[in-house]
Amino acid sequence: MFRSFSIRQNHPTMATLDVILKEKIEGLGAEADVVKVKRGYARNFLLPQGRAYEATKGNLRHIQQLQEIRAKREAEERADAENAATKLKKLRLSTELSIGQGGKAFGSVTTQNIADLIAEKSKLTIDRHQLVLDKPIKTTGSFDIPVKLHPDVDASVTVRVVAAEEEDAKSTEDSED
């Protein structure tokens, strides 16, 4: 009447597969890394797109070549990050913040605002996630904002926040004269 069947959960060829990555893949690894991935992910995505090799004895010989490519890429990324760090240290940014009569700020200066200022003033493209800011700036003053450019390279950029109403008051005084 009833047939018994077994589910192949722990079948060695079904669940995962070892692959050698050909390029850096976010969240998985970099060139020459041997990683264990789901068989479907490898078969349907990584292998057809040429982003990985199956980790066979023959393909494991390619690791040395991939490690050289990885070392070269990482050295270039680090050099670029160090160049950006020297440019950021010299950079002095200034932005306005609307302040009400009671000294209460309207709005704030966020990491996106700072990233846009950096791009505007220095032609560097910094992702807002690279800026280390615990909470948005809601006061006037001068702030040193740490920037995480590379795992080994940190920098900081100085941002001066001025009240926007001071500028408006000065321009209305000038127009009255």
Residue pairs with C-beta under 8 A, 6 or more apart in sequence:
8 14
9 15
13 39
14 39
15 38
15 39
16 36
16 37
16 38
16 39
17 36
17 37
17 38
17 39
17 42
17 43
17 54
17 55
18 34
18 35
18 36
18 54
18 55
19 34
19 35
19 37
19 42
19 46
19 47
19 52
19 53
19 54
19 55
20 32
20 33
20 34
20 52
20 53
20 54
20 55
20 59
20 60
20 62
20 63
20 66
21 28
21 29
21 30
21 31
21 32
21 33
21 34
21 35
21 46
21 51
21 52
21 66
22 31
22 50
22 51
22 52
22 53
22 66
23 30
23 31
23 51
24 30
24 31
24 70
24 73
25 46
25 51
28 35
28 37
29 35
30 70
30 74
31 66
31 67
31 69
31 70
31 73
32 63
32 66
32 67
32 69
32 70
34 55
34 60
34 63
37 46
42 52
42 54
45 51
46 52
47 53
47 54
53 59
53 62
77 150
78 150
78 152
78 153
81 149
81 150
81 152
81 153
82 150
82 153
84 124
84 126
84 149
84 155
85 147
85 149
85 153
85 154
85 155
87 122
87 124
88 118
88 122
88 124
88 126
88 147
88 149
88 155
88 156
88 157
89 155
89 156
89 157
91 118
91 121
91 122
91 157
91 158
92 158
92 160
93 114
93 117
93 118
93 121
93 157
93 158
93 159
93 160
94 159
94 160
94 161
94 162
95 109
95 113
95 114
95 117
95 159
95 160
95 161
95 162
96 161
96 162
96 163
96 164
96 167
97 105
97 106
97 107
97 108
97 109
97 137
97 138
97 139
97 140
97 161
97 162
97 163
97 164
98 105
98 106
98 107
98 163
98 164
98 165
99 105
99 106
99 140
99 163
99 164
99 165
100 106
100 165
105 138
105 139
108 136
108 137
108 138
109 136
109 137
109 138
109 159
109 161
110 128
110 133
110 136
110 137
111 128
111 129
111 131
111 133
111 136
112 128
114 128
114 131
114 133
114 145
114 157
114 159
115 126
115 127
115 128
115 130
115 131
117 159
118 124
118 126
118 157
119 125
119 126
126 147
126 149
130 147
130 148
130 149
131 145
131 146
131 147
131 148
132 145
132 146
132 147
132 148
133 145
137 143
137 159
137 161
139 161
140 161
140 162
140 163
141 160
141 161
142 158
142 159
142 160
142 161
143 158
143 159
143 160
143 161
144 156
144 157
144 158
145 156
145 157
145 158
145 159
146 154
146 155
146 156
147 154
147 155
147 156
147 157
148 154
149 155
